[in-house]
Amino acid sequence: MASLANSTYMSPDTSFTGLWEDVQLYNSAIITVRSSADGSGTLLWANTKRNSYPSDKDVMYTDKFTYTSSGVMTIEKDHHARWYKLQFSHNTTPMYTDVSFNIQTLHRGTSTGLGITDGKGILDLVWLIYQIKRGLGFGQHMVA
């Protein structure tokens, strides 16, 4: 799911603070940053006992990252609480308006299947089990 509350496009500002959003149906956040200036960001997660909109006092976990203006950077972080917010600021104030400053946040949902990888791609689990059984022959067992 794309997050409008924690994304910005061609912002003339030197910093960005998203809004708290409920992410209990998702497993992780994927953040993509592009800017012509170096910066750093903080991902914040919060839980509330009163089942209400959180404040910064409710933060229970933070995760920091740094960005260098060498291109596009994408990171993925697991969610740690029900509520999520992103903060980002440039390390220095650019001498010009950074019209390339973009942040995109996507939230990844739960898995719908199981995949095993061989380092080159995802293998089909049914095919893999068939190959193991075929290689062992009927009546043979794998020994650890």
C-alpha positions in Angstrom: 0.0 0.0 0.0 1.4 3.4 -0.9 1.5 5.9 2.0 0.4 9.4 1.3 1.0 10.4 4.9 4.7 9.5 4.8 5.7 10.5 1.2 6.6 13.8 -0.4 7.3 14.8 -4.0 9.5 17.7 -5.1 9.3 19.3 -1.7 11.1 22.7 -1.5 11.5 22.1 2.3 14.8 20.9 3.8 13.0 18.6 6.2 10.0 16.4 6.1 7.9 14.9 8.9 5.1 12.5 8.0 1.9 11.8 9.9 1.2 8.8 12.2 -0.6 6.0 10.3 -2.0 2.7 11.5 0.1 -0.1 10.0 -1.2 -3.1 11.9 -2.2 -4.9 8.7 1.3 -4.6 7.2 4.7 -6.2 8.0 7.2 -3.7 6.7 7.9 -0.3 5.3 9.8 0.3 2.1 11.3 3.8 1.9 12.8 5.3 -1.2 14.7 8.6 -1.0 16.1 10.8 -3.8 17.7 14.1 -3.1 20.6 16.3 -4.3 21.7 16.8 -0.7 22.8 14.4 2.0 20.4 13.8 4.8 19.3 11.4 7.5 16.0 9.9 8.5 14.3 8.3 11.5 11.5 5.8 11.3 9.3 5.9 14.4 6.9 3.3 15.7 4.4 3.8 18.5 1.7 1.9 20.4 -1.0 3.5 22.5 -2.8 2.0 25.5 -5.8 4.1 25.0 -6.4 2.9 21.3 -6.1 6.5 20.1 -4.0 8.6 17.7 -0.4 8.6 19.1 1.9 11.4 20.1 5.7 11.5 20.1 5.5 10.5 23.8 4.2 7.1 22.7 7.2 6.2 20.5 8.5 2.7 21.5 11.1 2.1 18.8 13.1 4.1 16.3 15.3 3.2 13.4 17.7 5.7 11.8 19.2 5.8 8.4 21.6 8.1 6.4 21.3 9.1 2.8 24.1 10.3 0.5 23.2 12.2 -2.6 24.7 9.6 -4.9 21.4 8.6 -6.3 18.3 6.7 -5.2 18.3 4.7 -2.0 15.7 2.1 -1.0 15.5 0.4 2.4 13.0 -2.0 3.9 12.3 -2.2 7.6 10.0 -4.5 9.6 7.2 -2.8 11.5 7.7 -2.8 15.3 4.4 -1.4 16.5 0.9 -0.4 15.3 1.6 3.2 14.4 4.4 4.4 12.0 5.8 7.8 11.1 8.9 9.0 9.1 11.1 12.0 9.7 13.8 13.2 7.3 16.1 16.2 7.2 19.0 17.3 5.1 22.4 17.5 6.9 23.0 21.0 5.6 20.7 23.6 4.1 21.2 23.5 0.3 22.1 26.8 -1.3 19.2 26.3 -3.8 15.8 24.7 -3.7 16.2 20.9 -3.9 13.4 20.2 -6.4 14.6 16.6 -6.7 13.8 15.8 -3.0 11.4 12.8 -3.1 10.5 10.3 -0.4 8.1 7.4 -1.1 6.9 5.0 1.6 5.2 1.7 0.8 3.8 -0.8 3.3 4.2 -4.5 2.5 1.4 -6.8 3.5 1.5 -10.3 4.9 2.9 -13.1 2.8 0.5 -15.1 0.8 2.8 -18.0 0.0 6.1 -19.7 0.7 9.1 -19.5 -1.5 12.5 -21.1 -1.3 15.4 -19.4 -3.1 18.6 -20.8 -4.5 20.2 -17.4 -4.7 19.1 -16.9 -8.3 15.3 -16.8 -7.8 12.4 -18.4 -6.1 12.0 -22.1 -6.5 8.6 -23.8 -6.8 8.1 -25.7 -3.6 6.1 -28.6 -5.2 8.8 -29.0 -7.9 11.5 -29.0 -5.2 9.8 -31.7 -3.1 9.3 -33.8 -6.2 13.0 -33.5 -7.1 14.0 -34.5 -3.5 11.7 -37.6 -3.5 12.8 -38.6 -7.0 16.5 -38.3 -6.1 16.0 -40.4 -2.9 13.9 -43.0 -4.6 10.9 -44.6 -2.8 11.7 -46.2 0.5 14.9 -44.1 1.1 15.0 -41.5 3.8 17.0 -38.4 4.3 19.6 -38.7 7.1 20.9 -35.7 9.0 
